[in-house]
Amino acid sequence: MKTLFRPMIVIFAVLAAITGLIYPAVMTAFGQAVFSSQANGSMLEKDGKVVGSSLMGQQFDAPQYFWGRLSATTPMPYNPLNSGGSNTGPTNPALADEVKGRIAALKAAGTDVSKPVPVDLVTSSGSGLDPEISPAAAQYQIARVAAARKMPEADVAALVDKYTQGRQFGVLGEPRVNVLELNLALDQAHQG
């Protein structure tokens, strides 16, 4: 038994060093060298201050901003420590109340709700942290945002088009618009 004990300890120590120290150190260095922004959370800055990450949604409810998907996280919206959906099904009255509440908020903010509302503007996401909305949801909000900012709708629509990302590799996922990036671009355009 003593003859097996020493090789087991050596193998354990070598594998622990490789998988616990060397591999993470090499991957961290590689990530920082090649994908620095992504490795550091894809943080976005405004006036030299970090305002958020392009990977995580934020609460926007002022009329001059595009609104993202609802967040079902608790105790506050877009809480990364409690990521998860609401798990309310189509027959659950809570979902109907959530949809009615969001439509009322859109109407109160000056959005024309006579047209069909894109589903991603009135329902929560699966994670509660989605940073993106569909191009249809962004286009639906153009008139409200343009009126609130006193900008031509064509200028706001051009920004939506500029920040609309296509499918990854042309086939994966759906076209999408990052809400934080678009709102930062709006702030920049409105200042200039």
C-alpha positions in Angstrom: 0.0 0.0 0.0 2.9 2.4 0.8 4.2 1.9 -2.7 0.9 3.2 -4.2 0.6 6.1 -1.8 3.6 8.1 -3.0 2.6 8.0 -6.8 -1.0 9.0 -5.9 0.2 12.0 -4.0 2.6 13.0 -6.8 -0.1 12.6 -9.5 -2.6 14.6 -7.4 -0.1 17.4 -6.8 0.9 17.6 -10.5 -2.7 17.6 -11.7 -3.8 20.1 -9.1 -1.0 22.4 -10.2 -1.8 22.0 -13.9 -5.6 22.3 -13.6 -5.7 24.7 -10.6 -2.8 27.0 -11.3 -1.2 26.7 -14.7 -4.2 26.3 -16.9 -6.3 29.2 -15.3 -3.2 31.5 -15.4 -2.6 30.7 -19.1 -6.3 31.2 -20.0 -6.5 34.4 -18.1 -3.4 35.8 -19.8 -4.7 34.7 -23.2 -8.1 36.3 -22.5 -6.6 39.5 -21.4 -4.2 39.6 -24.4 -6.7 38.6 -27.1 -10.2 39.4 -25.8 -9.5 42.1 -23.2 -12.9 43.8 -23.4 -14.9 40.5 -23.2 -12.6 39.1 -20.4 -13.3 42.2 -18.4 -17.1 42.1 -18.8 -17.7 44.1 -21.9 -18.0 47.3 -19.9 -19.4 50.5 -21.6 -18.3 54.0 -20.5 -19.9 57.4 -20.7 -17.8 60.5 -19.9 -15.0 58.2 -18.6 -17.3 56.4 -16.1 -18.4 52.8 -16.5 -22.2 52.8 -16.9 -22.8 49.1 -17.5 -22.1 46.1 -19.5 -23.2 45.3 -23.0 -24.0 41.8 -21.7 -26.5 42.7 -19.1 -29.8 44.6 -19.3 -30.6 47.7 -17.3 -33.7 49.5 -16.2 -34.8 52.3 -18.5 -38.2 53.8 -18.0 -37.8 57.5 -19.0 -39.6 58.4 -22.2 -36.4 59.6 -23.9 -34.8 56.1 -23.7 -35.5 52.9 -25.4 -36.8 50.3 -23.0 -35.6 46.8 -22.8 -37.3 43.6 -21.8 -39.0 43.4 -18.4 -37.0 41.7 -15.7 -38.5 39.2 -13.2 -35.5 39.2 -10.9 -36.0 40.1 -7.3 -35.7 42.2 -5.1 -34.9 44.6 -7.9 -35.0 44.5 -11.7 -31.9 43.2 -13.5 -30.4 41.8 -10.3 -27.5 39.5 -11.5 -27.5 37.7 -8.1 -31.0 36.4 -8.7 -31.2 35.7 -12.4 -34.2 33.8 -13.5 -37.6 34.1 -15.3 -41.0 34.6 -13.8 -42.1 31.1 -14.8 -45.6 32.5 -15.4 -47.5 30.6 -18.1 -49.9 32.0 -20.7 -52.9 31.1 -18.5 -51.5 32.7 -15.4 -53.3 35.9 -14.4 -50.0 37.4 -13.2 -48.7 37.3 -16.8 -51.8 39.1 -18.1 -51.3 41.7 -15.3 -47.7 42.2 -16.2 -48.5 42.7 -19.9 -51.4 45.1 -19.1 -49.0 47.1 -16.8 -46.3 47.4 -19.4 -48.8 48.4 -22.1 -50.2 51.1 -19.7 -46.6 52.3 -19.0 -45.8 52.5 -22.7 -49.0 54.5 -23.3 -48.3 56.8 -20.3 -44.8 57.4 -21.8 -46.3 58.6 -25.1 -46.1 55.4 -27.2 -48.9 54.8 -29.7 -50.3 51.4 -28.4 -52.9 51.2 -31.1 -50.5 49.0 -33.1 -49.7 45.5 -32.0 -47.0 45.7 -29.3 -43.9 43.4 -29.8 -44.0 40.6 -27.3 -40.5 41.3 -26.0 -41.7 44.7 -24.7 -44.4 43.3 -22.5 -42.9 40.0 -21.2 -40.0 39.1 -19.0 -37.0 37.3 -20.4 -35.9 33.8 -19.3 -32.9 35.2 -17.4 -34.3 38.5 -16.4 -31.1 40.1 -17.6 -31.5 40.4 -21.4 -29.6 43.4 -22.7 -31.2 43.2 -26.2 -34.6 43.6 -27.8 -35.8 42.8 -31.3 -35.6 45.3 -34.1 -39.4 45.4 -34.1 -39.4 46.4 -30.4 -36.9 49.1 -31.1 -38.8 50.4 -34.1 -42.0 50.4 -32.1 -40.4 52.9 -29.7 -38.9 55.3 -32.3 -41.7 57.8 -32.3 -41.8 58.1 -28.5 -38.1 58.5 -28.1 -37.8 61.0 -31.0 -40.7 63.1 -29.5 -39.2 63.0 -26.0 -35.8 64.1 -27.3 -37.2 66.5 -29.9 -35.2 64.8 -32.6 -36.3 63.8 -36.1 -37.7 60.3 -36.2 -35.4 59.6 -39.2 -32.3 60.3 -37.0 -33.5 58.0 -34.3 -34.4 55.3 -36.8 -30.9 55.6 -38.3 -29.4 54.9 -34.9 -31.6 51.9 -34.5 -30.5 50.6 -37.9 -26.8 51.3 -37.0 -27.1 49.4 -33.7 -29.1 46.4 -35.1 -26.9 43.3 -35.1 -27.7 40.5 -37.5 -27.6 36.8 -36.8 -24.3 35.5 -35.6 -22.4 34.0 -38.5 -25.4 34.8 -40.6 -27.5 31.8 -39.3 -27.5 31.7 -35.4 -30.0 33.6 -33.3 -32.2 36.4 -34.3 -31.4 40.1 -35.2 -31.2 42.2 -32.1 -30.6 45.7 -30.7 -28.5 46.3 -27.6 -30.5 48.7 -25.5 -27.7 50.2 -23.5 -25.5 50.8 -26.5 -28.4 52.4 -28.4 -29.3 54.7 -25.5 -25.7 55.7 -25.0 -25.5 56.5 -28.8 -28.7 58.6 -28.4 -27.2 60.5 -25.6 -24.1 61.2 -27.7 -26.2 62.3 -30.7 -28.4 64.5 -28.6 -25.4 66.3 -27.1 -23.7 66.8 -30.4 
